[in-house]
Amino acid sequence: MEWTKEQYENNKERLVRTFHFGNFIEAWAFMSKVAILAEKHNHHPDWSNIYNRVTIRLNTHDAGDVITDKDHKLAEAIDQV
């Protein structure tokens, strides 16, 4: 699955992707790695975890909750994990 664009609340937009893992521990390990990346990029995702699924939503709040280059760069880095 790839990153998709999602519109929400008053035409705001974000990139969204759901990652699937073998179990909760693998999903949590992935989230730990993404947390370090997000900190390095100084750009923090909206995300959720349900057992073996991690859904990540990216947009730039400072730019009015739209998708910017910061979001694309972090998405690319996450894809490398």
Beta strands, then each sheet from edge to edge (+ up, - down):
strand 1: 4-8
strand 2: 12-20
strand 3: 46-50
strand 4: 53-58
sheet 1: 1+ 2- 4+ 3-
end
